Amino acid sequence: MRDVQNQLDHRNIEIDKVGIRGLKYPIVVRDRRHGTQHTVATVNMYVSLPQEFKGTHMSRFIEILNEYRGDITLGSISGILESMKQRFRAQSAHLEMGFPYFVEKEAPVTRAPSLMEYGCCFLGSHRDNVDLRVGVEVPVTTLCPCSKEISRWGAHNQRGRVKVMVRFRHFFWIEDLIRLVESSASSEVYALLKRADERYVTEQAYQRPMFVEDVVREVALKLMADPNFTWFSVEVENFESIHNHNAYAFIERAMAEGPPSGHGGAPGGG
């Protein structure tokens, strides 16, 4: 049969990324308490397409994933990216995996256990070198300092979402990055709270009012103080409870250069 994708294209325009998106696939992540955690990732895979080719062979992306079936971890991303470059004869390859990560978390007073879900992602790119990034999305609670200052009773609070992306030198636990974020807000968010826990969380938030600017700065300070991280971005969005808009803040910083991410092991490394 004719290979239409390999036919010449005469428009002389290279495509930066072409591939597949939204594929559900099982992966394995390192878990501090249980050793490993099996989860299902939403996978995006792209390669660059030279200007002379009309199209790419989408089935090859699935073939490559199937070759790594049962061993898709952060530690195997470098090999997957190299396979993509070679199989497609591409200058660059990109792999994105977003997945739910579950942590057993106790309520602050009653110690009632429950599973808390966090959004995580592994991002890998390979052109001349492999670049790996790890990201987490953590829900938090904030209480408005202005509202507390001007109100005779109470203060309005809201749930927020903190997204952190990091490049790193050596292994670290996803749980530690989550904990860093949770300790930077007015209060944590829990899956299960009894009445005594609700009182504790409410009062804790009231004693620690924070703007969205406060949260993003607190997270940034802690990341900058950790020599394991060579680059990070922090994005905080508060879903306002009394305004018809959300509050937003963002910080991105590059620290001292280090070896490429993942050389010392990483979350999800097999």
MOSUL-V417372 format. One record per helix or strand. SS is the DSSP state (h for helix, s for strand). FROM is the first residue (numbers start at 1). LEN is the number of residues. If there is no record, write none. Layout:
ss:SS from:FROM len:LEN
ss:SS from:FROM len:LEN
//
This chain:
ss:h from:4 len:3
ss:s from:8 len:1
ss:s from:15 len:17
ss:s from:35 len:15
ss:s from:53 len:1
ss:h from:59 len:9
ss:h from:74 len:15
ss:s from:93 len:14
ss:s from:113 len:14
ss:s from:130 len:14
ss:h from:145 len:6
ss:s from:157 len:12
ss:s from:170 len:1
ss:h from:174 len:9
ss:s from:187 len:2
ss:h from:195 len:13
ss:h from:212 len:13
ss:s from:229 len:11
ss:s from:247 len:8
ss:s from:264 len:1
//
